[in-house]
Amino acid sequence: WAQAESPSSVDLTSVHFVNALQGWAVGHQGLVLHSTDGGRTWLRQLDSLRIGALLNQQSSRKAGRVPVEGSTDFPLLDVWFEDALHGFVIGAFNLVFHTEDGGQNWSPWSAHMDNPQGLHLYAIRPAGDTLFVAGEQGLLLRLNRQKQRFEALPTPYNGSYFNLIGTPQLILAIGLRGNAYRSTDKGQSWQ
């Protein structure tokens, strides 16, 4: 292991690479970093100042239940990219941003979430061709690509889900107190 060059010293929470060279890392203060050299060096793509401006410009504050007033820290908790251009970052208080150009520009997506309480979002992962988000209080969401909306799924557990593992055949939601539930039908039923 070797220390990578980074333009920030805030806590990082997640990293995702789409190939051997292109990767993104997220963390506190709305930080999104991008590497094009396999993680040796990182450039800043997004931070709390820019997030605050984007949320105010888009009037997402009310529609997406993201608290903006007086905020300086927007904790981002996970990142996932489908390819080198299309990706999502998610975080506390229903914070969601989407990019279609590798992170050069980000669009608020909080209003695209069935999350009226503004619960924290902890993990975003694919299972086959379906994308899922896991959060607090039993929140599991599935992307309806046609509607461009993450729709809530009923689950048998009311505790927080902190991680997701997906394969083409199943999605596994992992939560508090050793709870884990799997679905083999894209989230329609859980065991």
Salt bridges, closest charged atoms under 4 A:
ASP47 OD2 - ARG44 NH1 3.78
GLU69 OE1 - ARG61 NH1 2.69
ASP73 OD2 - HIS28 ND1 3.58
ASP78 OD2 - ARG125 NH1 2.53
GLU82 OE1 - ARG145 NH1 3.89
ASP83 OD1 - HIS86 ND1 3.02
ASP114 OD1 - ARG149 NE 2.80
ASP129 OD1 - LYS186 NZ 3.10
GLU136 OE1 - HIS120 ND1 3.89
GLU151 OE2 - LYS147 NZ 3.57
